[in-house]
Amino acid sequence: MTCAHIEAAEKKDAPEVDGCPECLAMGFTDWVHLRQCLTCGHVACCDSSPRRHATQHFLTTHHPVMQSIEPGEFWRWCYLDETIG
């Protein structure tokens, strides 16, 4: 099942990044996976990471959909509807 937010969100090409920019700025390198906001392109670490920057980005901005930018992963997540697509 999908949602209107995921249907409306345009997939983006994965950016080339060295890791979670917020973790790197704080001197950490222990993120697990990276996610990209499909509203503004912000890259952040996933909920399996200690600081959960992708979720923090959603809580701050209310941008509803992110996508995995891990190699071989092609899914998106809607925070509002708690749905994968």
C-alpha positions as CSV (number, residue, x, y, z in Angstrom):
1,M,0.0,0.0,0.0
2,T,1.2,3.5,-0.8
3,C,0.1,7.0,0.1
4,A,-0.5,10.3,-1.6
5,H,2.8,11.8,-0.2
6,I,4.9,9.0,-1.6
7,E,3.0,9.2,-5.0
8,A,3.7,13.0,-5.2
9,A,7.3,12.8,-4.1
10,E,9.8,12.8,-7.0
11,K,12.6,10.3,-6.6
12,K,16.0,12.0,-6.6
13,D,19.4,10.7,-7.7
14,A,21.5,9.7,-4.7
15,P,24.0,12.5,-4.0
16,E,27.6,11.8,-3.5
17,V,28.3,12.3,0.2
18,D,31.0,11.1,2.7
19,G,28.4,10.3,5.3
20,C,25.8,12.0,7.5
21,P,26.8,15.7,7.3
22,E,25.3,16.4,10.8
23,C,27.2,13.5,12.4
24,L,30.4,14.5,10.6
25,A,30.0,18.1,11.8
26,M,29.8,16.7,15.4
27,G,32.8,14.4,14.9
28,F,30.9,11.2,14.7
29,T,31.3,8.4,12.1
30,D,28.9,5.8,13.6
31,W,25.8,6.3,11.4
32,V,24.3,3.1,9.9
33,H,22.5,4.1,6.7
34,L,21.8,7.3,4.9
35,R,18.4,8.8,3.8
36,Q,17.5,11.8,1.6
37,C,14.6,14.1,2.1
38,L,12.5,14.2,-1.1
39,T,11.3,17.7,-0.4
40,C,14.6,19.5,0.0
41,G,17.3,16.9,-0.7
42,H,18.7,17.0,2.9
43,V,20.9,13.9,3.6
44,A,20.8,12.4,7.1
45,C,21.3,9.2,9.1
46,C,18.6,6.6,9.6
47,D,16.7,5.5,12.8
48,S,19.2,2.6,13.3
49,S,21.9,5.3,13.8
50,P,22.5,6.7,17.3
51,R,21.4,10.3,16.4
52,R,18.5,9.6,14.0
53,H,19.1,12.8,12.0
54,A,16.6,11.9,9.2
55,T,13.8,11.7,11.7
56,Q,15.0,14.8,13.4
57,H,14.9,16.6,10.0
58,F,11.2,15.5,9.6
59,L,10.3,16.6,13.1
60,T,11.8,20.0,12.4
61,T,10.6,20.6,8.8
62,H,7.6,18.3,8.5
63,H,8.9,17.2,5.1
64,P,6.9,13.9,4.8
65,V,8.9,11.6,2.5
66,M,12.5,10.4,2.4
67,Q,14.3,7.8,0.4
68,S,17.1,5.4,1.1
69,I,20.3,6.3,-0.7
70,E,22.0,3.1,0.1
71,P,23.4,1.2,-2.9
72,G,20.8,-1.3,-4.2
73,E,17.9,0.1,-2.1
74,F,15.0,1.8,-4.0
75,W,12.4,2.5,-1.4
76,R,10.8,5.6,0.1
77,W,9.2,6.2,3.6
78,C,6.4,8.5,4.5
79,Y,6.7,9.8,8.1
80,L,3.1,11.1,8.1
81,D,1.4,7.8,7.0
82,E,4.1,5.5,8.3
83,T,4.1,3.8,4.9
84,I,6.9,2.4,2.7
85,G,6.7,2.7,-1.0
